[in-house]
Amino acid sequence: MLNQAMRAKIDALWDRFWSGGIANPLSAMEQISYLLFMRRLDDEDAKRQEDAEFLSTPYTSLFAGDFEWVPGQKVPAEDLRWSRFRHLRGEEMLSHVRDKVFPFIKALRGEDQPFARSMKDAVFIIPKASLLVEAVGIIDDIYKEIERERQEGQTFHDTQGDLYEVLLSEIATAGKNGQFRTPRHVIQMIVELVDPKLGEQVCDPACGTGGFLLGAYQHILKTHTGPDARWTDADGFERGIGDRLTDDRQWKALRERTFFGCDFDTTMVRIGLMNLLLHGIDHPTLRYADTLSKRFDEADRYDVVLANPPFKGSIDKQDVSERLRLATGKTELLFVELILDLLRIGGRAGVIVPDGVLFGSSNAHQALRERLLSEAELQGVVSMPSGVFKPYAGVSTAVLVFVKGGRTHRVWFYDMQADGYSLDDKRDKLDGSDIPDVIRRWRERDPRKDTDRTAKAFFVPVDEIRKNKFDLSINRYKEVGYEVVEHEAPKVILGRLRALEKEIQDGLDRLEGMLG
């Protein structure tokens, strides 16, 4: 959690980019991400060098040797460190960062790596030397504040990651084709329901800024953290540092072979990469791909899929992968089928869908829901209030939780009314959220006990769902409880009225007598 001083500096950073000519929030976020990455790269490399010297182990610096920034012209890589170029002035800093440092970070880790492929078309577009100098100064100030807190022992949590989350929250415009950022507390709820584990491979086929992959990473760290090294974030979720992961092979597997994501927006892929890198995931596999197209051929691969795919999109049926059998061009349906296809047998998924997926009457809608019940175990449907995705969209949504393979015998429903924020465009923090109750009841769910359909959570047998054309909307099954109110007999009420009328008349007579 960031203190007020750091939040004020973040606001100042956004203001500088706006006034400096980069008004598009996504473009500004991308450029800020590059600067943060440059800063982190220098810090991490210096730390690894110090650790290697202390342990007397070999380490080759990322800034060793020379870097050929244009054919035939080299620069000592040491000069490309943040700690070196931050002292340059004006136009000299701008040309150095744009022409040498930026090409250097684009070339990191080799051309065959996902990072380099994603950065291939990246462009450094900060137009003014004054903007770059001010941005570098503000970022330095933010990191000084982070270091001050660390030295004072006020916190051991992921402040650098929180910094990036706050920056991302400033993106207040919806993306293309219905893309918008999923609120972090909703991601955390879904991750708790699906419960990804160390050693499993986690995928998001429409990853955007990488929020679900990051949520899975933080969840795994928490489950491998002792009680003394845990803390509670602003939304009431426990976080941890993974101090019980004591084998370097575990960390290597977690950071390099666990998280996979795709998106058809290259800007989102780059921002997502930076998000995961700045949270400590050293080698995330995020790449540009249209996962619904014929060019995407992955299947039966992942243990966990978490996603909030684009709503209300539509693609040409001729472009849809032949593996997807639904006769539709609606992306909200095709993505759920894709997720089912991506999972291994026994793999688990948590996916956000618009309410229309739950009750739509088209052949494709019904066919998808039938597959979820017959080719998977549809474990839960969490109905969310319509304001959860404001200011981006006011559409009502739900979370589907399912396991590939087997058959569904009954489905657990939860009627979520509040998520801890106002359901208007402001989304102000409020007291009271159903999310802790969702997680608690999910873990304690029991089909023998959860039978009261006037309650927030209850089970519905699959046979009943089939009879209702596979309708999965909670309003189809929830019952409204009416409180019986007993009223007095009409004659009794009439007698009371007459007595009251007589009392009023007597009072008026006394008042008239007093007046003479």
KAQUI-V209668 format. One record per residue. N is the residue number from 1. OMEGA is omega in whole degrees, -180 to 180 (999 if undefined). Layout:
BEGIN
N_OMEGA ; N_OMEGA
END
This chain:
BEGIN
1_-176 ; 2_177 ; 3_-175 ; 4_-179 ; 5_180 ; 6_179 ; 7_178 ; 8_179 ; 9_177 ; 10_177 ; 11_179 ; 12_179 ; 13_177 ; 14_180 ; 15_-180 ; 16_-180 ; 17_179 ; 18_-178 ; 19_-179 ; 20_173 ; 21_177 ; 22_-173 ; 23_179 ; 24_-176 ; 25_179 ; 26_178 ; 27_178 ; 28_-180 ; 29_179 ; 30_-179 ; 31_176 ; 32_179 ; 33_-180 ; 34_-180 ; 35_178 ; 36_179 ; 37_177 ; 38_179 ; 39_-179 ; 40_-178 ; 41_179 ; 42_-179 ; 43_-177 ; 44_180 ; 45_179 ; 46_179 ; 47_-180 ; 48_175 ; 49_178 ; 50_179 ; 51_-179 ; 52_179 ; 53_-180 ; 54_-178 ; 55_-178 ; 56_178 ; 57_-177 ; 58_174 ; 59_178 ; 60_-177 ; 61_174 ; 62_-177 ; 63_178 ; 64_175 ; 65_-179 ; 66_177 ; 67_180 ; 68_-173 ; 69_166 ; 70_-178 ; 71_177 ; 72_180 ; 73_-177 ; 74_176 ; 75_175 ; 76_-177 ; 77_178 ; 78_-179 ; 79_-178 ; 80_176 ; 81_175 ; 82_-176 ; 83_176 ; 84_-172 ; 85_-180 ; 86_-179 ; 87_-180 ; 88_-178 ; 89_168 ; 90_-174 ; 91_179 ; 92_177 ; 93_-178 ; 94_-178 ; 95_-180 ; 96_-178 ; 97_-177 ; 98_-171 ; 99_-175 ; 100_-176 ; 101_-178 ; 102_174 ; 103_179 ; 104_-179 ; 105_177 ; 106_-176 ; 107_-177 ; 108_171 ; 109_173 ; 110_-174 ; 111_-176 ; 112_-178 ; 113_-180 ; 114_-179 ; 115_-177 ; 116_179 ; 117_-180 ; 118_-178 ; 119_-173 ; 120_-177 ; 121_-180 ; 122_-178 ; 123_176 ; 124_-170 ; 125_177 ; 126_-168 ; 127_-171 ; 128_177 ; 129_-178 ; 130_178 ; 131_-180 ; 132_-179 ; 133_-180 ; 134_-179 ; 135_178 ; 136_180 ; 137_180 ; 138_179 ; 139_176 ; 140_180 ; 141_179 ; 142_-179 ; 143_174 ; 144_178 ; 145_177 ; 146_-179 ; 147_178 ; 148_179 ; 149_-179 ; 150_-178 ; 151_179 ; 152_178 ; 153_-178 ; 154_-175 ; 155_170 ; 156_-176 ; 157_-170 ; 158_-178 ; 159_179 ; 160_177 ; 161_178 ; 162_177 ; 163_-179 ; 164_178 ; 165_179 ; 166_176 ; 167_179 ; 168_-178 ; 169_180 ; 170_178 ; 171_-172 ; 172_177 ; 173_178 ; 174_178 ; 175_-179 ; 176_173 ; 177_174 ; 178_178 ; 179_168 ; 180_-173 ; 181_179 ; 182_179 ; 183_-174 ; 184_-177 ; 185_175 ; 186_175 ; 187_-178 ; 188_178 ; 189_-178 ; 190_178 ; 191_178 ; 192_-180 ; 193_-176 ; 194_173 ; 195_175 ; 196_-174 ; 197_177 ; 198_-179 ; 199_178 ; 200_176 ; 201_-173 ; 202_-177 ; 203_168 ; 204_-176 ; 205_175 ; 206_-159 ; 207_-179 ; 208_-178 ; 209_175 ; 210_-174 ; 211_-179 ; 212_179 ; 213_177 ; 214_178 ; 215_178 ; 216_178 ; 217_-179 ; 218_178 ; 219_179 ; 220_177 ; 221_-178 ; 222_-177 ; 223_177 ; 224_179 ; 225_177 ; 226_-176 ; 227_-178 ; 228_-178 ; 229_178 ; 230_174 ; 231_-179 ; 232_-178 ; 233_-174 ; 234_180 ; 235_176 ; 236_179 ; 237_176 ; 238_177 ; 239_-179 ; 240_-175 ; 241_178 ; 242_-176 ; 243_178 ; 244_171 ; 245_-171 ; 246_-179 ; 247_180 ; 248_179 ; 249_176 ; 250_179 ; 251_-180 ; 252_179 ; 253_-178 ; 254_-173 ; 255_-174 ; 256_-173 ; 257_-175 ; 258_-168 ; 259_-176 ; 260_180 ; 261_177 ; 262_172 ; 263_-180 ; 264_175 ; 265_-175 ; 266_177 ; 267_178 ; 268_179 ; 269_-179 ; 270_178 ; 271_177 ; 272_177 ; 273_-179 ; 274_179 ; 275_-178 ; 276_179 ; 277_-179 ; 278_174 ; 279_175 ; 280_176 ; 281_-167 ; 282_-176 ; 283_177 ; 284_178 ; 285_175 ; 286_-178 ; 287_176 ; 288_176 ; 289_169 ; 290_-170 ; 291_177 ; 292_-172 ; 293_180 ; 294_-178 ; 295_180 ; 296_-172 ; 297_179 ; 298_178 ; 299_175 ; 300_-171 ; 301_-167 ; 302_177 ; 303_-178 ; 304_171 ; 305_179 ; 306_-175 ; 307_166 ; 308_-174 ; 309_-179 ; 310_177 ; 311_169 ; 312_173 ; 313_178 ; 314_179 ; 315_179 ; 316_-179 ; 317_-180 ; 318_-179 ; 319_-175 ; 320_178 ; 321_180 ; 322_177 ; 323_-179 ; 324_-169 ; 325_-179 ; 326_-180 ; 327_-177 ; 328_172 ; 329_-178 ; 330_-175 ; 331_-178 ; 332_176 ; 333_-178 ; 334_-179 ; 335_178 ; 336_176 ; 337_178 ; 338_-179 ; 339_176 ; 340_-179 ; 341_-178 ; 342_-175 ; 343_166 ; 344_172 ; 345_-175 ; 346_179 ; 347_-174 ; 348_180 ; 349_169 ; 350_-173 ; 351_177 ; 352_179 ; 353_172 ; 354_-175 ; 355_-179 ; 356_177 ; 357_-174 ; 358_-174 ; 359_-179 ; 360_-173 ; 361_-179 ; 362_179 ; 363_-179 ; 364_178 ; 365_-177 ; 366_180 ; 367_179 ; 368_-179 ; 369_178 ; 370_178 ; 371_179 ; 372_-179 ; 373_-175 ; 374_-180 ; 375_180 ; 376_169 ; 377_176 ; 378_-173 ; 379_-174 ; 380_172 ; 381_178 ; 382_180 ; 383_-178 ; 384_179 ; 385_-171 ; 386_-177 ; 387_-175 ; 388_-176 ; 389_172 ; 390_7 ; 391_-177 ; 392_-175 ; 393_180 ; 394_-176 ; 395_175 ; 396_-175 ; 397_176 ; 398_176 ; 399_174 ; 400_176 ; 401_-178 ; 402_179 ; 403_-179 ; 404_180 ; 405_-179 ; 406_-179 ; 407_179 ; 408_176 ; 409_179 ; 410_-178 ; 411_178 ; 412_179 ; 413_174 ; 414_180 ; 415_-178 ; 416_-178 ; 417_-176 ; 418_179 ; 419_178 ; 420_179 ; 421_177 ; 422_-174 ; 423_176 ; 424_-177 ; 425_-178 ; 426_-180 ; 427_178 ; 428_179 ; 429_-179 ; 430_171 ; 431_176 ; 432_177 ; 433_177 ; 434_-172 ; 435_176 ; 436_179 ; 437_176 ; 438_-177 ; 439_-180 ; 440_-178 ; 441_177 ; 442_-179 ; 443_-177 ; 444_-173 ; 445_-177 ; 446_-178 ; 447_179 ; 448_-177 ; 449_-174 ; 450_-177 ; 451_-177 ; 452_-175 ; 453_170 ; 454_-180 ; 455_179 ; 456_-176 ; 457_180 ; 458_177 ; 459_174 ; 460_179 ; 461_-177 ; 462_180 ; 463_178 ; 464_179 ; 465_178 ; 466_-179 ; 467_180 ; 468_179 ; 469_176 ; 470_179 ; 471_-179 ; 472_178 ; 473_-174 ; 474_-179 ; 475_177 ; 476_-172 ; 477_-178 ; 478_178 ; 479_179 ; 480_179 ; 481_179 ; 482_178 ; 483_-179 ; 484_179 ; 485_180 ; 486_-180 ; 487_176 ; 488_179 ; 489_-178 ; 490_-179 ; 491_179 ; 492_179 ; 493_180 ; 494_177 ; 495_179 ; 496_180 ; 497_-180 ; 498_178 ; 499_179 ; 500_179 ; 501_179 ; 502_180 ; 503_178 ; 504_-179 ; 505_177 ; 506_179 ; 507_178 ; 508_179 ; 509_179 ; 510_180 ; 511_179 ; 512_178 ; 513_179 ; 514_-178 ; 515_179 ; 516_999
END
